[in-house]
Amino acid sequence: MQGRAAKPKSVCVVGGGVVGGFVAYLLAREGVEVSLLERNRLGSGASGASAGNVQTLSNGFQGFHKELGQESLGLYRRLLPSIKDESRVDPMDHEVRYLYAAMDEEQATAIQAEELQLVEDGMKAQWIDGQRARELEPRLSPRLLGGLLHSDCIQMDGTRLVNALGRAAQERGAYVAGSEVAGLELDGDRVTGVRRVDGTVLRADMVVTAMGAWTGPAISDWLGVSLPILPQSLQKIHLLTGDQPLECAVRWDGINMVSRRDGLTHIGSKRDGFGFDAHPTEEGRRWLLEHAATVFPGLEARVAEAWAGCAVATPEAFPVLGPLEGHQGICVATPSSNGFLLAPALAEILTSFLMKGEEHPLMEEMLPGRAVMRARGLTDPYGSAHETR
Ligand SMILES: Cc1cc2nc3c(=O)[nH]c(=O)nc-3n(C[C@H](O)[C@H](O)[C@H](O)COP(=O)(O)OP(=O)(O)OC[C@H]3O[C@@H](n4cnc5c(N)ncnc54)[C@H](O)[C@@H]3O)c2cc1C
């Protein structure tokens, strides 16, 4: 990695999603002069559309993703009390149990094969059979053979969390503004600030791009650097299930269903193509409802709202984090498909790097240059590694 520049006194974070929110908050806690710029409302990108699952097995049961996910879960548990306290915003967080459901023998064998290692790794996950699952949640299908019940998960409202982060950062002195960034200010290869659409310039020792799915085109336009970060359009629905929330959340065949504290139940996601054209469709709604009805045939519910959002797709679902090679004064902070889970870990890793020069052991794998190499080496870099949500 290129050498770290001097510790920045001022940082401009572009993009007010969950990643930008955590970066701004953690840097503000370190006493840095932080600006957080969001062109719409805080949380108006993928973060607000998200299911809000902090679910560490969501992108694979082993390896890098699980390790980073566990670290992030620990940070959520450590930071949420102070975020809520300082912001006085309730992100509507609550503990949930996730059942990785098996509806046939093949699925059951695949899921059971993971159990031993997960238990050895200290994860709160165990296989339960269909009968035990239906004792937990009687509306589950009689066809369900069983599933891996994972207990160490949190769910919350994405928009509320990002607002809490923005408010808590402000309480720590951050400047939070609704402005769109149109470009970067450059002095040779050094980024010295951002230029907003109204023409005003904001100088900073460091710019952090946390623009989610919009990072790729922006970095390409502003610096002529091509990063393998694509927008991935996802559809979801919220169901009204009366006063009977699901007793356990369920993941099966590319969907997850989880009841929220406000009484709505999230069902997501129908994965559409790569691109910025994210909108709910009749086909998406039907697909989601059919999947839900397979797992919960007796569920009495009506659709309250349908949404679509632009999540991020990166090669093999690795986040892209750290300084941009060939330039100074700029870092990228883009998660992968499970960015809601990963945001605090990415923010903490970046903060330690900027403030203390510490390189986290997992950082090497996430450097922008690694993403470019990974994309080159794979025939379908955005393929199977991405779980639908
Ligand atoms: C339906 C759905 C369900 C999901 N469920 C989960 C889940 O349960 N768990 C999980 O871990 N992940 C989930 N995800 C993925 C997760 O939501 C994203 O990975 C994460 O929210 C990305 O956060 P972000 O801050 O990088 O991007 P975003 O939240 O998209 O934020 C980027 C922000 O940058 C702003 N911006 C862009 N360009 C500019 C500019 N030029 N100037 C100023 N601002 C700009 C945008 O307006 C946007 O608000 C889901 C995604 C979707 C769509």
The ligand as an ORCA input file, in Angstrom:
! r2SCAN-3c Opt
* xyz 0 1
  C     -33.692     -3.954     -0.736
  C     -32.343     -3.994     -0.074
  C     -32.163     -4.756      1.083
  C     -30.907     -4.808      1.690
  N     -30.784     -5.489      2.862
  C     -29.584     -5.503      3.504
  C     -29.456     -6.117      4.774
  O     -30.420     -6.583      5.355
  N     -28.232     -6.146      5.354
  C     -27.121     -5.626      4.748
  O     -26.037     -5.727      5.312
  N     -27.232     -4.981      3.558
  C     -28.430     -4.899      2.933
  N     -28.562     -4.256      1.749
  C     -27.374     -3.612      1.180
  C     -27.091     -2.305      1.917
  O     -28.277     -1.570      2.008
  C     -26.036     -1.494      1.192
  O     -24.876     -2.289      0.972
  C     -25.621     -0.281      2.055
  O     -26.742      0.404      2.526
  C     -24.767      0.653      1.233
  O     -24.489      1.749      2.028
  P     -23.702      2.978      1.450
  O     -23.629      3.996      2.525
  O     -22.420      2.522      0.848
  O     -24.569      3.472      0.201
  P     -25.967      4.266      0.132
  O     -26.819      3.990      1.288
  O     -26.506      4.026     -1.222
  O     -25.493      5.765      0.297
  C     -24.803      6.466     -0.715
  C     -25.276      7.894     -0.665
  O     -24.450      8.701     -1.489
  C     -25.250      9.748     -1.989
  N     -24.545     10.344     -3.126
  C     -24.242      9.740     -4.308
  N     -23.585     10.594     -5.108
  C     -23.457     11.767     -4.410
  C     -22.871     13.028     -4.696
  N     -22.295     13.281     -5.898
  N     -22.918     14.009     -3.755
  C     -23.508     13.788     -2.546
  N     -24.097     12.613     -2.230
  C     -24.059     11.608     -3.147
  C     -26.542      9.042     -2.369
  O     -27.627      9.957     -2.468
  C     -26.700      8.055     -1.218
  O     -27.539      8.540     -0.180
  C     -29.812     -4.131      1.119
  C     -29.996     -3.341     -0.020
  C     -31.251     -3.251     -0.593
  C     -31.444     -2.348     -1.781
*
